[in-house]
Amino acid sequence: MLRKYGKKFLLEAFILAVVAALSAAWAFAANHHELNGTWQLVPARSELNGEPAIQTGSVTINDREGNIYVQRNFNFDSADLSTSSSFSTDARHKASIKDKGQDFKSKAKWEGDQLKVVTMQGPMTITERYALSSDGAMMLQLERTGHQAETLYFQRQ
């Protein structure tokens, strides 16, 4: 009799664990899709730490069935320099994009509810962490070799 109830308890515990794991996975996936869309930079709210002023910027994120696409467009202006920057990462989750001729590698992956993109170009490493802030804005934490960390905020376009 004890054996019968023990097996039933183990089976119910296993089923409960599977349901909990699937629920957690679904919750994380839902957060991933909340970042999908085009986001417009809010320069006044962003922390640039002495870097050239970013006049305009946008980020487009699209996570579609494990393929992660991130497009970034920024316009920088200072007293002696005006430039635009545009860059895309488009690959399967945890896959790398490589260009051997340019000594370039970029990788996008989800870490919990944060999208992390690491790009290496020569000696420069750029780490981008995208997440939703409590007020619904998208926050980008940007770390670059030889620079102070920056935090940029975006609103949905």
C-alpha positions in Angstrom: 0.0 0.0 0.0 2.8 2.4 0.9 4.5 1.6 -2.4 1.3 2.4 -4.4 1.0 5.8 -2.8 4.7 6.5 -3.2 4.5 5.8 -6.9 1.4 8.0 -7.2 3.2 10.8 -5.3 6.3 10.6 -7.5 4.1 10.7 -10.7 2.2 13.7 -9.5 5.4 15.5 -8.5 6.9 14.8 -11.9 3.8 16.1 -13.7 3.8 19.2 -11.5 7.5 19.8 -12.3 6.9 19.5 -16.0 4.0 21.9 -15.9 6.0 24.4 -13.9 8.9 24.2 -16.4 6.7 24.7 -19.4 5.0 27.7 -17.7 8.3 29.3 -17.0 9.5 28.7 -20.6 6.3 30.3 -21.9 6.7 33.3 -19.6 10.2 33.9 -20.8 9.2 33.5 -24.5 6.4 36.1 -23.9 8.9 38.6 -22.6 11.1 38.0 -25.6 8.3 39.0 -27.9 7.6 42.2 -25.9 10.9 43.6 -27.2 9.8 43.0 -30.9 9.3 46.1 -32.8 11.0 49.4 -33.6 12.2 51.6 -30.7 13.1 55.3 -30.9 15.9 56.7 -28.8 15.1 59.1 -26.0 18.3 61.2 -25.9 17.4 63.3 -22.9 16.9 60.2 -20.7 20.0 58.4 -21.9 23.4 58.4 -20.1 26.2 59.0 -22.7 29.1 59.5 -20.3 30.9 62.2 -22.4 30.5 60.4 -25.7 29.4 62.4 -28.8 25.8 63.4 -28.6 23.4 61.0 -30.3 20.8 63.1 -32.1 18.6 60.3 -33.3 18.6 56.6 -33.0 16.4 53.6 -33.5 16.6 49.8 -32.8 14.4 47.2 -34.4 14.2 43.8 -32.8 12.4 40.8 -34.2 12.7 37.4 -32.5 10.9 35.0 -34.8 10.9 31.3 -34.0 14.5 31.4 -32.6 15.9 33.7 -35.3 17.0 37.0 -33.7 17.2 40.1 -35.9 18.6 43.4 -34.4 19.0 46.5 -36.6 20.6 49.6 -35.1 20.7 53.1 -36.6 22.4 56.0 -34.8 23.3 59.6 -35.9 26.2 61.2 -33.9 27.0 64.9 -33.8 29.8 66.8 -32.1 31.7 70.1 -32.8 34.0 68.4 -35.3 32.3 65.2 -36.3 29.0 64.1 -37.7 28.5 60.5 -38.6 25.8 57.8 -38.9 26.1 54.2 -37.8 24.0 51.3 -39.0 24.5 47.6 -38.1 22.4 44.4 -38.2 22.7 41.1 -36.5 20.5 38.3 -37.9 21.0 34.7 -36.8 19.5 31.8 -35.0 19.6 31.9 -31.1 23.2 31.5 -30.0 24.5 31.2 -33.6 27.4 33.5 -34.6 27.7 35.7 -37.7 31.3 35.7 -38.9 33.2 37.7 -41.5 36.8 36.4 -41.6 38.0 39.1 -44.0 36.9 41.8 -41.6 37.9 40.0 -38.3 34.2 40.3 -37.2 31.9 38.1 -35.2 28.5 38.9 -33.7 26.3 36.6 -31.5 22.8 37.2 -30.1 21.2 35.1 -27.4 18.6 35.4 -24.7 19.6 35.4 -21.0 16.4 35.2 -19.1 14.3 38.2 -20.3 17.4 40.1 -21.6 18.6 40.0 -25.2 22.4 40.0 -25.2 24.3 40.8 -28.4 28.1 40.5 -28.3 30.1 41.8 -31.3 33.8 41.5 -31.7 35.6 43.5 -34.4 39.4 43.3 -34.1 40.4 44.3 -30.6 37.0 45.9 -29.9 34.3 44.0 -28.0 30.8 45.5 -27.8 28.2 44.0 -25.4 24.6 45.1 -25.7 21.9 44.1 -23.2 18.3 44.9 -24.2 15.5 44.7 -21.6 12.2 46.3 -20.7 12.3 48.8 -17.8 9.5 49.0 -15.3 7.9 51.9 -17.1 7.7 50.0 -20.4 10.7 51.7 -22.1 13.4 49.6 -23.6 16.8 49.9 -21.9 20.0 49.2 -23.7 23.1 48.8 -21.5 26.1 49.2 -23.8 29.7 48.2 -22.9 32.6 48.8 -25.3 36.3 48.1 -24.9 38.0 51.3 -23.7 34.8 53.2 -23.0 32.6 53.8 -19.9 29.4 51.8 -19.9 26.4 53.7 -21.3 22.6 53.3 -20.7 20.3 54.3 -23.5 16.5 54.4 -23.3 14.0 53.9 -26.1 10.3 54.3 -26.5 8.2 52.2 -28.8 7.8 53.9 -32.2 
